[in-house]
Amino acid sequence: MPQTLPIKIDIYALFIFLGVIQSIFLTYFFVFNKQGNLLANRYLGALLVAFAAALTEILLCYTNYMFWVIWLIDFAEPTNFLFAPLIYLYHRSFLQKPFKKSDLLHFFPFVFYTIYKTITFYVASLPAKYNAYIGSYHRAELEWLPEKGYLPSSAYLLSNYVNELMLVQMCIYVVLGFWMLRKEADNEQLSFWSNKNSELAWCRKGTIYSVVAIVVFVSSKLLFENDLGDHFIAAYITLIIYGISFILINKSTFFNQKPIKKYEKSSLTDEIQENTLEKLQTLMKTEKPFLSSSFSLPSLAQKLAVSQHHLSQILNESLGQSFFEFTAQYRIEEAKVLLKNSANAHLKIEEIAEMVGYNSKSAFNTAFKKITGMTPSEYKSS
């Protein structure tokens, strides 16, 4: 008979258990919510499912419940190869990047490792699975069971280096994430650390949290033998899950029944606001300064003889837009006119983008699709 150990319940076990429950709740929210960026929500929901699976396995192993469901050992190991790709794809879709068939390649490591694990381990005998569990968590406490392997030892080489493979994948995707955000910031003519674009700022935070995850992962593996430090990794994942929950609650209108006036202490009067708005609309129609790639909030404020702060307030309160949204609206409307004109049929999309003030085709495509729901090429064809 195989040996077992008593169930262990402590603060880590309770914290991880709550993380599993919360991740399942959030998954339902993101998968079935019909508002917002649906593709981004689906990716985030899938990520939370992967988190829940990993946390469940760590919880079973940490508390010794795995002895009673030994056939479940390593059931969530392939999901390790979903974390980094799903975070990257979530950020891409959150930045309004359209889905491409090539995006499915990001899931190849997960699919490949699942098939590999099925062939080498999931169909193995229960003694083999028992030995795998105690080998990771109770090597010095319990004796291994005799087992008869049906594959040569070299077949298990990939499993022996799963942590190293996961670490390499995480590092690759963190680099890809920073490169993507750097490119988007350049397209918006912003500093990488600027908070003016809330979408970029949110994705930057997510990528930084991924870097912290790498540090936690490496530290746990270096400080603890085998998988004995996995509960620290699980605790960090649980903190991320609760951080997402806090952000959702913080943004909820349920607790914000009293509207907060952003510019409560502003010296801007209604008269100045109305006059500036009228001048702004005339300027944009007659001079079209937005067609220049150097068009900026300071330059526009100077033309209108108002402060940057007052101009930003006027755009927010009167038009409900940020400066970047305001600029994009005028540029895309101008682009639509150019694309409709048959005299411009010979022009490439890149040339149209430059004519309306964009330095890159990708930034133009992103803004165009966000406003019209289609790419410039699709709009031109229709």
N, C-alpha and C positions, 0 to 999 in steps of 0.2 A: 504493500500500500504506500502511495506517495505521502510524504510528510507535509504538513501544513503549519501555518503560524497564526496566532490570534489576530483578529481584526484590530486595526490601529486607526483611531479617530482623534484628530487634533485640529488645531487652528488652520493648518494648511489644507487638510482634507475638507473642512467646512468651506473654506474660501474657494477652493477649486470647484467644489460641488455647486456653489452659488454661481460661479462663472459658467458652468455648463448650462444651468437653468436660464441664466440671462442671455446667453448666446442663442439658445433655442427660441426664446421670446423675440429677440431682435431679428433673427432669421425670418420669422413669420412676418414681422413688420416690413422688412425690406423686400421680401419676395412678393408679397401680396399688395403692397402699397402701390396705387396707381398714379401717384403724384411724383413730380420731380423727374430726375434723369433715370429712366427705367433701366437702361443698360448698366449704369453705374450701380444702381440699387441691387440688381441681380448679381453682379460680381461681388458686392459686399455681403450679400446674403450667402453666396457660395463660400466665401471666406469664413464666415461665421459658422457654417456647417463643418468646415474643416477644423476650425478651432474647437468646436464642441466634441468632435470625434477624438482629437488629440488629447483634450482635457479629460475626457471620459476614460481613455486608456491609462493615462497617467494616474488618475484617481483610483482606478481599480488596482493598479500595481502598487501604489503607495500605501493603500489601506489594507493590502493583502486579500482583498475580495477576489483578485484574479485567480487565487487557488480554486475558487468555486466555479469559475467560468474559464478554465485554462485554455479552452479552444479559441477564446477571443484574443489571446496574446498576439501582439503586433498587428491587430486588425487595422489600426489607424496609421501604421507606419508609412504607407504610400502617400497619405495626405500631407506629409512633410514637404512633398514636392509641389504642393498647391499654394502654399502660403505666399511665397515671393511672386510667382506669376499673377496670382489674383490681386495682390496689392498693386502691382504695376498696371495691370489691365483696368483696375478700378480707377486709378489716377488718370489713365489715358481717356477713359470714357467720361470721367468727371470733367475733364478739360474739353469736352465736346468732340473728341476724336471718334469718327465712325467705326463700326465693327468691320473688320476685314476677315476673309476666310483664312488668311495666313495667321490670324490670332490664335487659331486652334492649335497651332504648332507649340504654343506655350504649354499646352497640357500633355505633350508627348512624354516628358519624363515621368509624370504621374501614371499615365496609362502603361508605359513600358515597365515601370517598377511594380505596378499592381500585377501584371501578367507574370513577371519574374518571381514575385513573392508567392503567387499562387502555385507555380510549378515547383518551387524549391521548398516552400514552408507550409502554406495553408492546407495542403493535402497530406502533410506529414502526420505521424502518429502522435497521440497525446503525450507519451513519454518525451518525445522530441520537443514538444511545446512546453512541457513542464520544465525541462532542462534549460530551455531558452529563457524562461521567466526567472528561475533561481540563479541562472548565470548572470543576469543583469542586476538583480535586486538582493539575492540572498546567497551569494556564492560561498561565503564563509560559514553559513549557518546550517545549510541543508545538504544532503548527499544527492548526487545526480542519479537518475534512473538509467538502467541499461536500455539502450535503443539501437535499432538497426537502421542505418541510413541507406537510402536507395540511390543516392547520388554521390559522386566523388566530392571531396572536401573543397575542391576548386570551384564547384558550382555555387558555393556560399560566399565567395569572395566579395561580391557586390554588397551583400548584407553587412559584412564586417566593416565596410567603409561608408555606410549610409550617412553617418554624421558628417564625415568629411565632404561627401558629395552634396549634402544639403547646405553646408557652409559655403561651398564654392558657388552654388546656385544663388544663395542669398546675396553674396557679394556682387555677383554679376548683375542681378536685378537692381540692387541699390545704385550701382554705377549707371545703369540704363535709366533709372528713375531720375537721378540728378542731372543726367545729360538732357533728358526730355524737358525737365523743368527749366534748365538753363536756356534751352532753345526757345521755350515759350516766353520766358522773361525777356529775351532779346527781341522777339517778335513784337512784344508789347512795349518795347523800349523802356523797360523797367530794370531796376537792380534786382538781382536774384533774391535778396533778402527783403525786398519791398513788400509792404502789406496792402498796397493800393488795389491789387487784384486779389479778391478774397479766395477765388478758386485756386490760384497758384499758391497762396499762403497756406491753405488747407492741405494741399498735396505735399507741400514742402514739409509740413509738420509730420505727415504720415511717413514720408521717406526718412526723416530724422528718427522717428520711433523705430523704423526698421533697422537703422544703424545701432540703436540701443539694444534691440532684440539680438543682433549679432554679438554684441558685447556680453549680454546675459548668457547667451547660448555657449559661447566659447568659455566664459568663466565657469559655468556649471560643469562643463565637460572636463576642464582642466583641474578643478578643485575636488571633483567627486569621481570615484571610479565607476565605470560602466554608466548606468542610467540612474544612479542614486541621487543626482542633483536635478532630476527632471521636474521635481515639484517647484523649484525656483523658476524654471522656465514657464511652468503652468501658472504660477502666481503672476508673472509679468503679463502673460496673455490675458488672464482674468482682469488685470488692471486696465488693459487696453479696452476690453469689452465693456467694463463699467465706465470708462472714459467716454466711449461712444454713447452709452445710455445717458450720461450726464449732459453731453452736448445736445442730444435730442430733446431732453427735458428743458434745457436752458433756452433752446430756440422755439419751444412750444408757445403758442399764443395763449394757452390756458392760464399761465401764470402772469401774463402781461396784459391785464385788463385795463390798466391805466397807461395810455400812450405816453411815451417819454419823448419830449421834444429835444431833438439832437442839438439844435442851435438856439437853445433857450437864452443864452447870454450874448447872442450876436447883436451887433449894432446896426444891422441891415434893416432899413425901414421898408414898408410896403411900397412906398413911392419909388424908391431907388430900385427895388426888385422888379417892379412893373416896367420902368424905363429901360433897365438893363436887359430884361427879357425881350423887349421890343427891338432894341438895338441888336441883340444877339441874333434874332431870327432874320432881320434884314441883312446883317453881315454875312450870315451863312448862305443866304440865297444869292446875294449879289457878288460878293468877293470869293466865296467858296474856299476859305483858308484851309479847310480840312483836306484838300487835295494834295497839300504838301506833306511829305513824310516827316517833316520837322514840326508839324502842328502839335501844340502842347497847351496845357492849362495855363502856364505863365504867359505864353505869347498871346493867347486869346484874352486873358484878363487885361493885359496891357492895351490891346486894341480897344477894349470896351471901357477902359479907364476905371476899373474896379479891382479890388484885391482878389487874390486867388481864393481866399477863404470865402468871400462873399459870392464869387462866381460858383464855387462848388456848392454852396448853400442854395443858390438859385436853381441849379440843375437838379439838386436832390428834392427840393420842396416843390418847385413849379412843374418840373418834368418827370420827377420820380426816377431819374437816371444818374449814374456816375458819369464822369467826363469821358471814360472809355466807351461806355454804352452810347452816350450821346454822339461821339465821334463816329463810332461804327455805324450808327443808324444813317447818318448823312452819307458816309462813304458807300455803304451798300446800296442806298437808293440811287446814288450817282452811277454805281456799277451796273445796276439793273437797267438804267437808261442806255448805257453804252452797249450792254449785251443784247438789248432789244434792237438796236440800230443795225440794219443789214449792212451799212457802210463799214461796220467794224468786224464783219465776219472773218476777215483775214487775221485779226489780232489774236494772239494767244492769251490764255487766262492770266499768265504772268504779267503780260503787258497791260491788261485791264487793271490788275491789282496795283501796279506801279502808278497808273494814271489816276487812281483814286486815293493814293497816299500810303499804300502798304509796301513794306520792304521785302516781304516774302509771300510766296504763294500759299504756304500752309496757314499763315495767320489770316490771310484773306479768305481762304476756304472755310476756316473755323468760324469766323465772324459771319460769313455769308450764310452758312448752314444754320447757325444759331438763330439768325433773324428770319430767314425765309423758309427753313425746313428742308432745303435742298442745296446741293453743291452748285457752284457757278456753271459747271459743265451741264448739269441736269437742267438748270434754269435756261441756259442758252438753247439746249435741244428742244425744250418744251415751247 
